[in-house]
Amino acid sequence: MQLYFNPASPFVRKVRVTAHELGLSGEIELTSVTLTPVSPHEGLRANNPLGKIPALLTGDGTVLYDSPVICEYLDSLAGGNRIYPAPGAARWTALRRQALADGIMDAAVLTRYEQTLRPQELRWREWADGQLLKIRTALDALEHESLEGVIDIGTISIACALGYLDLRFAAEGWRTSRPRLAAWLAGVSQRPSLAATAPPAQ
């Protein structure tokens, strides 16, 4: 299998952590790409018409995208119901947490683009503030979740979202008013899957 990736992408990291947890990372070849919304990667676009990462080229030539689809595919290769719980309450909780974490990542990546790619005279401060509000309210909700001892697509997604905030938005100081979430991240970050996929310091 071939994974189009960039080490800074939280969505790519989610796929890589999932592969590590399932014992599949050795079966995936990483193909690094550099792209932005205004600087697409044509080689990637040939396989994913959206031009986005992650994208996974499977053994039979099928290309899968984006991270929820790829992660569920990897779970199926490992026998199923390992990272994605079996139907029932635990599955809905995991999927809800994945959606919340993916929302944090979406808002953070969009804000990053606004702050770094858009010409300064065209930047929309109120729009960026709205994205940051999504992140802050989502973090407040996560502070009240019971995440300890659970490794599934929900908690993997949360850990990757928080890691991206540390990488790109350290000045936010999200830990200050969310000590439970901070303590959980400190513990779960010791897992080999998360340690091996930590984004490079910027």
C-alpha positions in Angstrom: 0.0 0.0 0.0 1.1 3.6 -0.7 0.1 6.5 1.5 0.4 10.1 0.2 1.4 12.1 3.3 3.0 15.1 4.9 4.3 14.7 8.4 2.7 17.9 9.6 -0.9 16.9 8.6 -3.0 15.8 11.6 -5.3 13.8 9.2 -2.3 11.9 7.9 -1.1 11.3 11.4 -4.4 9.8 12.3 -4.0 7.2 9.5 -0.4 6.5 10.5 -1.3 6.0 14.2 -4.1 3.7 13.2 -1.8 1.7 11.1 0.7 1.4 13.9 -2.0 0.3 16.4 -3.2 -2.4 14.0 0.3 -3.7 13.2 0.1 -2.6 9.5 2.6 0.3 9.4 5.2 -2.0 7.8 2.9 -2.7 4.9 2.5 1.0 3.9 5.0 2.9 1.8 5.0 6.6 2.5 5.1 9.1 -0.4 5.8 12.6 0.8 4.0 15.5 -0.9 4.0 19.2 -0.3 0.9 21.1 -1.2 -1.5 23.9 -0.2 -4.9 25.0 -1.6 -3.0 27.5 -3.9 -0.2 25.1 -4.8 -1.6 21.7 -5.7 0.3 18.5 -6.2 -0.5 17.2 -9.7 0.8 13.7 -9.0 -1.6 13.4 -6.0 -4.5 14.9 -8.0 -4.1 12.1 -10.5 -5.0 9.6 -7.8 -7.3 11.8 -5.7 -9.4 14.3 -7.7 -9.8 16.4 -4.6 -6.0 16.8 -4.4 -6.0 16.3 -0.7 -4.0 14.1 1.7 -4.2 11.5 3.1 -4.9 9.3 0.1 -4.1 5.5 0.2 -3.3 3.4 -2.9 -4.3 -0.1 -2.0 -2.9 -3.3 -3.3 -5.5 -3.7 -5.9 -5.0 -0.2 -7.3 -8.0 1.4 -5.6 -7.4 4.8 -4.1 -9.1 5.6 -0.8 -9.6 9.0 0.8 -10.0 10.7 3.3 -8.9 9.8 6.8 -12.1 8.2 8.2 -12.4 6.0 5.1 -8.7 5.0 5.1 -8.7 4.2 8.9 -11.8 2.0 8.6 -10.3 0.2 5.7 -7.2 -0.5 7.7 -9.3 -1.7 10.6 -11.0 -4.1 8.2 -7.7 -5.5 7.0 -6.8 -6.2 10.6 -10.0 -8.2 11.2 -12.4 -5.4 12.1 -13.8 -3.9 15.3 -10.4 -3.1 16.7 -10.1 0.6 16.1 -13.7 1.0 15.1 -15.8 -0.7 17.8 -18.6 -3.1 16.9 -22.1 -1.7 16.5 -23.4 -0.4 19.7 -22.9 2.5 22.2 -19.1 2.3 22.1 -19.1 2.7 18.3 -21.3 5.8 18.4 -19.1 7.3 21.0 -16.0 6.7 19.0 -17.5 8.1 15.8 -18.8 11.2 17.6 -15.4 11.8 19.1 -13.8 11.3 15.7 -16.2 13.9 14.2 -15.4 16.4 17.0 -11.7 15.9 16.6 -11.9 16.1 12.8 -13.8 19.4 13.3 -10.9 20.8 15.4 -8.4 19.7 12.8 -10.5 21.3 10.0 -10.9 24.6 11.8 -7.2 24.6 12.7 -5.9 23.9 9.2 -8.2 26.5 7.7 -7.0 29.1 10.3 -3.4 28.2 9.5 -4.0 28.8 5.8 -5.7 32.1 6.6 -2.8 33.2 8.7 0.0 32.1 6.4 -1.2 31.9 2.8 -3.7 34.7 2.4 -2.2 38.1 1.7 -2.2 40.1 4.9 -4.4 42.9 3.5 -7.1 40.3 2.6 -7.1 38.4 5.8 -10.5 38.2 7.6 -10.0 38.4 11.3 -13.6 37.7 12.3 -13.6 34.6 10.2 -10.4 33.3 11.8 -11.8 34.1 15.2 -14.9 32.1 14.4 -12.7 29.1 13.5 -10.8 29.5 16.8 -14.1 29.6 18.7 -15.0 26.2 17.2 -11.7 24.8 18.5 -12.0 26.3 22.0 -15.6 25.1 22.5 -14.7 21.6 21.2 -11.8 21.5 23.6 -14.1 22.5 26.5 -16.4 19.6 25.6 -13.5 17.2 25.5 -12.4 18.3 29.0 -15.5 16.5 30.3 -15.1 13.3 28.3 -13.8 10.1 30.0 -11.0 9.2 27.6 -8.8 7.2 29.9 -8.0 3.6 28.9 -9.7 3.9 25.5 -7.8 3.4 22.2 -10.2 3.7 19.3 -10.7 5.9 16.3 -12.2 8.6 18.6 -9.3 8.9 21.0 -6.7 8.5 18.2 -8.4 11.4 16.4 -8.4 13.5 19.5 -4.7 12.9 20.2 -3.8 13.9 16.7 -5.9 17.1 16.8 -4.3 18.2 20.1 -0.9 17.4 18.6 -1.6 19.7 15.7 -2.7 22.5 18.0 0.6 22.1 19.8 2.5 22.3 16.5 0.7 25.3 15.0 -1.1 27.1 17.7 1.1 26.7 20.8 0.2 30.3 21.8 -3.4 29.3 22.4 -2.2 27.6 25.6 -5.2 25.2 25.4 -4.0 23.2 28.5 -4.4 26.1 30.9 -8.1 25.6 31.6 -8.3 22.0 30.5 -6.1 20.0 33.0 -7.9 16.7 32.5 -7.5 16.7 28.8 -3.8 17.8 29.1 -3.1 15.0 31.5 -4.7 12.5 29.2 -2.7 13.7 26.3 0.6 13.5 28.3 -0.2 9.8 29.1 -1.5 8.7 25.7 1.4 10.4 23.8 3.7 7.8 25.3 2.2 5.1 23.2 4.6 3.9 20.5 2.1 4.7 17.7 1.9 8.4 18.7 5.5 8.8 19.6 6.6 7.3 16.2 4.3 9.7 14.3 4.9 12.9 16.2 5.1 15.9 13.8 8.5 17.5 13.3 9.1 20.6 15.4 8.6 23.8 13.4 
